[in-house]
Amino acid sequence: WCACLAVAGGIRCGDAAAASVGGAAAAIPEFSAGADISSYGYIESHGGIYRLRGRQMSLPLLLSRAGCNTVRLRLWHRASPEEARRRGVAGTGNDLRYTIPLAREIKRRGEYLVLDMHFSDTWADPGHQLTPDAWRGLDYEQLRKRVRGYAERVMLAFRKASATPDMVMVGNEINQGMLWPQGRLWVRGRPRWSRLAGLLRAATAGIDAGSGGRRPAIMLQVAY
C-alpha cells in the first residue's frame, strides 16, 4: 500500500510501511504483510470455514499464524433501505455495526489494523465516489461539517469497542476526489484541490477529535 500520508504540518508522499506519523495508535510495522478481510464476517455467517494445514481456525488467527501482521477493513456509511435493496449486502453491508466486531477480533490478536473509510454507502474508486444517500443535497460547507462529525463518531465507536484502528485511510482510491459532486477533483479539465483538501482536513479533524489522544496514522490512497 504505497500512498500519500497526511502528517502534522502538511501532506507528503511515501511508503506507508516506513512512514512515521506523530501520535499514532501503534508504530507502523517495519515490514507489513497483510490482507483486506472485509468479507470475512459474511463468509463465516454463511458457513465458510478456514483451515491451515488441515486445522480449522478463524481467518484472523490463520493469517497471524501464516505471518501476517496487518489487516485492513473497509467501512461504508449506512445505506438507505432503498439503496440496500438495490445494491444488496455485498454492495452496502460493510457499515459500522458489521465492521466493529471484526475490528475487535483483529485487535485482540494484536494485529495492526487499517480502517479504510470510503465515505460512501458503497464501493468508492476512481470511477465511483458516490456521496452517502443521507448527505446528498448538502452544500459544500454543510458536507464538510457532516464529514467531520461522522469521522468523530466512527472513532468514538471504535474506541468504546476497544478496537481503535492504528491507521485510517481517508477515502478510497481518491484519484478523482471523493464525495461527488462536491468533492470531485477534476471539473471541466481543471483541478479543484482546495475543495478536496477541505474535505480531507474535515475528516482528519474528526478522526483527531474522536481518537482520545491516540491519533492513528492517516493514509491518503490513490490507485495506480
Summary of the structure (lengths in Angstrom):
residues: 224
radius of gyration: 17.2
end to end distance: 10.7
largest distance: 56.4
contacts: 721
relative contact order: 0.17
helix: 35%
strand: 23%
